[in-house]
Amino acid sequence: MELFTHEVKDMKELHKTIKSNKEIFQEYEVAVIVYAFDKDNKIIFQRRGMECRDERLKLETIGGRVKPSDTNFRIALNREIIEEVGTEANINIEEFIVATYAETFDERYNKKQAWVYLVYKGKLENGELKIAEPDKCLGYERYKIGEVDEKELSNGAKEIYGIVSKKYK
């Protein structure tokens, strides 16, 4: 479910923005995601590994959970980029795209998990993507808009991919 398209900088602003939305579980996690485009205008996806908490073997973009120590969402996203692709790739975070809400099933803890995804556009400026978390990422795949098999996308990524596809077609 699409929530909003204006950027919020931190948890305080996010909670204020969505506090009156009755469709969102009271307890939710927040993830920051980058739709990183390469020099050929292809989106960089990662194939989820077997140690992921949900949607194993599906395609997902780069990003992850916001930690309590993250002072703002762009800092959190930069941390996640380094954690997932290493320090040799330079992914520049550009504009905020959208905030969405989705529920997944956490297979490690056998429970439903609510997520707010904060999605940014990015550009791979240079460098090599490394698999910094081999138990969570099997590798990288790149697709132009319209080329990816949407059945391969995680549930959270499907809606976001549709939004990104319309905006950057």
Beta strands, then each sheet from edge to edge (+ up, - down):
strand 1: 2-4
strand 2: 29-37
strand 3: 43-48
strand 4: 59-60
strand 5: 62-65
strand 6: 90-106
strand 7: 111-126
strand 8: 137-143
sheet 1: 1+ 6- 7+ 2+ 5-
sheet 2: 4+ 3- 8+
end
